[in-house]
Amino acid sequence: MADIDHIVLGARTLEEGAAFITRLLGVAPQPGGKHEGAGTHNLLLGLGPDCYLEIIAPDPDQPEPAHPRLFDLDDPATRTMLEAEPRLLSWVARTPSMDAVMARLGPRGGTVREMKRGDLAWRFAVPPQRQDMDNLIPPMIEWKGERAGRHLHDSHFRLGALEAEHPEADALRSALEERGLGAALRVKRGPHARLIAHLRGPDGAEHTLTSG
């Protein structure tokens, strides 16, 4: 089985992403770090011990990476969207057995990459480009040792629910169930692909992040 590890907010710059979240939630994300060789860096907001929000942006201090940046950050349509404001881009699912998941999925699971940031290390598998149903089928992550969420300050916000809309809702449900994620994401049919995260504040108020 797999679980939601974190949700991903894209931004043109980390400064824009931090300002957006601070305005929306009233709390500031904490420093993350650089993804060396991947061309990105991040900020993080703890959503309890088992989940967090990642703000990710291209890192201007790194050379252009050998592979496209994660979460379609290099895609012209994504860049245009982020010029308006930061947006929810994707989510990442945590598995304790990456090899078993990849053996079951075969080429549809993507290529497993070894990644690290500071003292953190993980294995990461992104579905092949254009086979992720508009970022609604999540990358899979297997942490080596402690995961990032365990090192974050608790913002006292929680991920109440994660929802998706897609014209091919049945196909999306099947792909999620194949990854052990049938209960992680509420899926319904809609005219366009959309990811919606409902965050609940310490006062009980709900705040929504969406991809569109």
Secondary structure, DSSP 8 states (H G I E B T S, - for coil): --EEEEEEEE-SSHHHHHHHHHHHHS---EEEEEETTTTEEEEEEE-STT-EEEEEEE-TTS---SS--GGGTTSHHHHHHHHHS-EEEEEEEE-S-HHHHHHHHGGGG-EEEEEEETTEEEEEEE--TT-STTTTS--EEEEESS-GGGGS-B-S-EEEEEEEEETTHHHHHHHHHHTT-TTTSEEEE-SS-EEEEEEE-TTS-EEEEE--
